[in-house]
Amino acid sequence: MKCLAASDASSACDDPPTHRSIVSRIVFIVWAAKEIVDLIAEVIQFKENLKTAFVINRKIANTAIGRDVGEALAGYPMPVLRSSICQRVAFAESAAQGLTVMDIEPNGSAAKEIEALVNELLEL
């Protein structure tokens, strides 16, 4: 593990996440999802035609948690959409400019992810 001491009060380490930390994150995501699913179950009593689905947002591509979170959510009665939105610099840059990723990089990966999500949502 390599650590860089930024000051006496803080430091930054580039140690890779452990299996335990990945499992802990997924357990938290699934726990938080249960709260939402329970809330939606209450709302559906009043809005029977409500359409619901999970969207994986701020996914970190090519990571274990990025792959496993969809499988963990699959146990709920709501579908997990195939489209996901990855954590990308383009989202922060476009927001800082008051624009969308479609405005700043219409052919970029972020814009393609948004387009795929919109298309999938329209199919629900």
N, C-alpha and C positions, 0 to 999 in steps of 0.2 A: 504494500500500500504506500503510495506517495502522497504526502501532505504538504501543503504550502501554508505557512502561517501568515495570514494577512495582518494580524495584530495579536496582541495578547488576549483579546476578547474573542477572536474568531479564527477559524482556519478552514481550508477547503481541501478535501481529499478526493482522489479519483478512484477509490476502491469500488469495484463493481458490486452491484446489489447481490445480496445472498438469496438463496432459495427461500429462506424464512421471511425476508423482507418482501419478496415478490408475493408469497402466499398471503402475508398480512395485508398487502394492498388489495389483493383480489377479494379477500374476506370482507374488507371494509366496503368495497364497491358493491358486493352482493348484499351486504347488510343495508347499505343506503338504498339500494334498489328495492328491497323489500318494503321499506317505508313508503316509497313512491307507488309501488304496486298496490299496497293496502289503501292508499289515498285514492288511487284511480278506481279501485273496486267500489269505494263509497260513491264516487262521482257517477259511475256507470249506472247506478240505481236511478239516477235522475236524467241521465243522457244515454239512453240505451244504444244509440248509433255512434257513440264516440269511438274513434279509431285510435289505437295506441301501438307504439313500437319503441324499442330501445334503439338509440343511435350512439355508437361509440364515438366520443368526441375527445379531442386532444390526445389521440392515440399516438404512442411513440412507436414508429414503424420498426420492424425487425427486432422486437423485444419479446421476451416471454410474457410479460403482462399484456402487451398488445395483442398477442395471439390468444391468451387464455381467458381474457375477460369476456369475450363473446360466448365461449363455452360455459363459463360460470353463470351467465345470465340466461342461458338456454333453458334452465329449469323453471323459469317463470312462464305464466300463461300468455305473455306478450312476445311477439316475434322480435328477434334481433335483426335489424336491417343489414343487408350485405355491405352497403356503403358505410364508410367511416370517414371521419374527419381527423387528419393527423395534425400533430402539433407542428406548425410551420411558421417561420419568420414572416412570411408574406401576410399572415393574419394580423400580426402586431404592426407591421409597417403600414398596411392599408388602413387600419383603425387610427393610427397616429396621424394619418393624412386626411381622415374623415371620408375615406373611400372604402370600396370593397375590393376583395381580391380579383373580382371580375373586372374592375376598373384598372388596377395596376398591372396585372399579369393575366390577361384573359385566356392565354393558352398554357398557363402554369399549372403545376400539380394541385395547388390549393383550389383554384377555380374549377378544375376538372372534378375534384372531390365534391365541391358544392353542387355542381351540375348533376353529378351522379346521384347525390342525395335527393335533390329536388325531383329528378325523374322517378326515383324509387318511391318517394312520398306520394307522388301523383298516381302511382299504381295501386296504392292502398285502397 
